[in-house]
């Protein structure tokens, strides 16, 4: 199990480091919120984690689109 987790995390860091680091940071934030908060906070941290990861994915896709657009426009010149 740990070998699989390690290879997955390693693959994320190698393939797309910013997304992986952001996801790990979001996980750390929600873990701290769950540890420090009460019952109500623990009920919503899962939704907070989902929202943070979705924002990270959308921002990563946006950035990838900008990079692709720049490559296409520079190739056309």
Secondary structure, 3 states (H helix, E strand, C coil): CHHHHHHHHHHHHHHCHHHHHHHHHHHHHHHHHHHHCCHHHHHHHHHHHHHHHHHHHHHHHHHHHHHHHHHHHHHHC
